[in-house]
Amino acid sequence: MENKTLRLQKYFTDCGVLSRRAAEEEIRCGRVTVNGATATVGQLIDPEIDVVVWRGKKIRPTATEHHYILLNKPRGFVTTLSDEKGRKTVAELVADVGVRLYPVGRLDMDSDGLLLMTDDGALTNRLTHPRHEIPKHYHVTVKGDVDKDTLARLCSPFLLDGYRTLPVQVEILAHHGNETKLCFSLYEGRNRQIRRMCEEVGLKILRLSRVAIGEIRLGNLQDGKYRHLTAAEIAYLKGEKAT
């Protein structure tokens, strides 16, 4: 007989309600029950039998199709759905989609460019997992020239928060006056990784833009605008073949 059980936090992502990390935090805080009893992180459930309640709301698998948005995030917007400091959020830019969408990963407030947003928790987990195989590409404009030694250092592992990063592919795209435009390609995304790398080698970032996630490219999408992903793009991100 097929085993239909799964971990509680994954059930939240499968239902498109919360990301895995957010679900784990809600469970730890005692805001989730299974069959009336307070749940625990990692608890196994059978979605066809067990009743999961979060903040008084019964959580059920969604029967509707998921939504997948590519947003050109402007600088000055935070990558959250709400902000206690009253800053502008990316949720405001996709409010007219009509459903609650969650950012896939982050772009800090001073960065701009490609940001995926979706209500598909399973895809969010796939793309934010440390071992996912889809690279993220950034165009980074820095002040001054970048010599060979500095470029070699940027391509080498860095020690950030006690973690040694994977090597990063960095190449020079152009020189404009007293500025150099670089392309960074990362297979992981530590907190403010590119900014911290540049700071460590003495480079001042003037602009940081994400231009692609694997084969998904920002293109000429206008600042602050979004578009729906194509079926082929969604299949690519899921590691599937488009039908």
C-alpha positions in Angstrom: 0.0 0.0 0.0 1.3 3.4 -0.9 2.4 5.6 2.0 0.5 8.9 1.8 2.0 10.6 4.8 4.1 13.7 4.6 5.7 16.1 7.0 3.5 18.8 8.2 5.6 21.8 7.0 5.6 20.3 3.5 1.8 20.1 3.6 1.7 23.8 4.1 3.9 24.4 1.0 1.9 21.9 -1.1 -1.3 23.8 -0.2 0.4 27.1 -1.3 -0.2 28.6 2.2 3.3 29.1 3.7 6.9 28.5 2.8 8.6 25.6 4.7 10.5 27.9 7.0 7.5 30.1 7.7 5.4 26.9 8.4 8.1 25.6 10.8 8.0 28.9 12.7 4.3 28.8 13.0 4.4 25.2 14.3 7.1 26.0 16.8 4.9 28.9 18.1 2.0 26.6 18.7 -0.3 28.1 16.1 -0.9 24.8 14.3 -3.0 21.9 15.4 -3.5 18.4 14.0 -6.8 16.8 14.9 -7.2 19.3 17.7 -3.7 18.7 19.3 -0.8 21.1 19.1 1.4 20.1 16.3 5.2 19.6 16.3 7.8 20.4 13.6 8.4 17.3 11.4 5.2 15.6 12.4 3.8 13.2 9.8 0.3 13.6 8.6 -2.1 11.9 6.2 -3.8 14.7 4.2 -6.8 12.6 3.4 -7.5 11.8 7.1 -5.9 14.4 9.4 -7.4 17.9 10.0 -4.8 20.6 10.0 -5.8 24.0 11.5 -3.6 27.2 11.4 -4.7 30.3 13.3 -8.2 29.0 13.4 -8.4 28.2 9.6 -8.6 24.7 8.3 -5.8 24.1 5.7 -6.8 22.1 2.6 -5.0 21.3 -0.6 -5.8 23.9 -3.2 -7.8 22.7 -6.2 -7.0 25.9 -8.2 -4.1 26.4 -10.5 -1.0 28.1 -9.1 0.2 31.5 -10.2 3.7 32.3 -11.3 4.8 35.9 -11.7 8.1 37.5 -12.9 8.4 41.0 -11.4 11.0 43.6 -12.2 11.5 44.8 -8.7 12.6 48.5 -8.4 15.0 49.7 -5.8 13.3 51.1 -2.7 10.9 48.1 -2.3 11.4 45.4 0.4 10.9 41.8 -0.6 8.2 41.0 2.0 4.4 41.0 2.0 4.1 43.6 4.8 6.6 45.8 6.6 6.5 47.0 10.2 8.5 50.1 9.2 5.9 51.2 6.6 8.3 50.8 3.7 7.0 49.9 0.2 6.7 46.2 -0.5 6.7 44.0 -3.6 3.2 42.8 -2.6 1.9 46.3 -3.7 3.3 45.8 -7.2 1.4 42.5 -7.8 -1.8 43.3 -5.8 -4.0 43.3 -9.0 -3.2 39.6 -9.6 -6.0 38.9 -7.2 -4.3 36.2 -5.2 -1.7 36.2 -2.4 1.8 35.6 -3.9 5.0 35.0 -2.0 8.5 36.0 -3.1 10.9 33.3 -4.1 14.0 34.2 -2.2 15.0 37.8 -1.7 16.4 41.0 -3.3 17.4 43.5 -0.7 15.8 47.0 -0.8 18.7 48.6 -2.6 18.8 46.0 -5.3 16.5 45.6 -8.4 15.7 43.2 -11.1 14.1 39.8 -11.6 12.0 38.5 -8.7 9.8 35.4 -9.0 6.6 35.4 -7.0 4.2 32.5 -6.7 1.6 30.7 -4.5 3.3 27.3 -5.3 5.1 26.4 -2.1 6.7 23.3 -3.5 8.4 25.3 -6.3 9.5 27.9 -3.8 11.2 25.2 -1.7 12.9 23.8 -4.8 14.3 27.1 -5.9 15.4 28.3 -2.5 17.0 25.0 -1.5 20.8 25.4 -1.0 21.5 22.6 -3.4 19.2 23.7 -6.3 20.9 23.6 -9.7 19.6 26.8 -11.3 22.1 29.7 -11.2 21.1 33.3 -10.6 22.8 36.0 -12.7 23.4 39.5 -11.6 24.8 42.6 -13.3 26.8 44.6 -10.7 28.2 48.1 -11.4 31.1 49.0 -9.1 33.2 52.2 -8.8 36.6 52.2 -10.4 38.5 49.4 -12.2 38.7 45.7 -11.3 42.1 44.2 -11.7 43.0 40.5 -12.3 43.8 39.8 -8.7 40.5 41.3 -7.5 38.6 39.3 -10.1 40.3 36.1 -9.1 39.4 36.7 -5.5 35.8 37.3 -6.3 35.7 33.9 -8.1 37.1 32.1 -5.1 35.2 30.8 -2.0 34.5 33.3 0.8 33.9 32.7 4.4 30.6 34.3 5.4 29.0 33.7 8.8 31.3 30.7 9.3 30.2 29.1 6.0 32.5 28.7 3.0 30.6 29.7 -0.1 30.8 27.9 -3.4 33.0 29.5 -6.1 31.2 32.2 -8.0 31.6 32.9 -11.7 32.5 36.6 -12.2 33.4 38.3 -15.5 33.9 41.9 -16.6 31.2 43.1 -19.0 32.2 46.7 -19.7 34.0 49.8 -18.5 32.3 53.2 -18.5 34.4 56.1 -17.3 35.2 55.4 -13.6 32.8 52.4 -13.4 33.1 48.7 -14.2 30.1 46.4 -14.9 30.5 42.9 -13.7 28.3 39.7 -14.2 28.0 37.4 -11.1 26.6 33.9 -11.5 25.7 32.2 -8.2 24.3 28.7 -7.5 23.5 29.7 -3.9 22.4 33.0 -2.3 23.8 33.7 1.1 22.4 36.8 2.8 23.7 39.9 0.9 26.4 37.7 -0.5 27.5 39.8 -3.5 27.5 43.0 -1.4 29.6 41.4 1.3 32.0 39.9 -1.3 32.6 43.2 -2.9 33.0 45.0 0.4 35.7 42.4 1.4 37.7 43.1 -1.7 37.3 46.9 -1.4 34.8 47.4 -4.2 31.9 49.9 -3.9 28.7 48.8 -5.5 26.8 51.5 -7.4 24.0 49.2 -8.7 23.1 45.5 -8.2 20.5 44.0 -10.6 19.3 40.4 -11.0 18.9 39.8 -14.7 18.2 36.1 -14.9 17.4 32.9 -13.0 18.8 30.1 -15.3 17.0 30.5 -18.6 14.4 32.8 -17.2 15.4 36.3 -18.2 14.3 39.8 -17.2 14.5 41.0 -20.8 13.0 44.5 -21.4 10.3 44.3 -18.8 9.7 47.8 -17.4 10.7 48.7 -13.9 7.9 47.9 -11.4 6.0 45.8 -13.9 5.4 42.0 -14.0 4.4 39.3 -16.4 3.1 35.7 -16.0 5.6 32.9 -16.7 5.0 30.8 -19.7 4.2 27.1 -19.5 7.7 26.3 -20.8 9.3 28.5 -18.1 7.3 26.9 -15.3 8.2 23.5 -16.5 11.9 24.5 -16.7 11.9 25.8 -13.1 10.2 22.5 -11.9 12.8 20.4 -13.8 10.1 19.0 -16.1 9.5 19.0 -19.8 6.9 21.4 -21.2 3.9 19.7 -22.7 
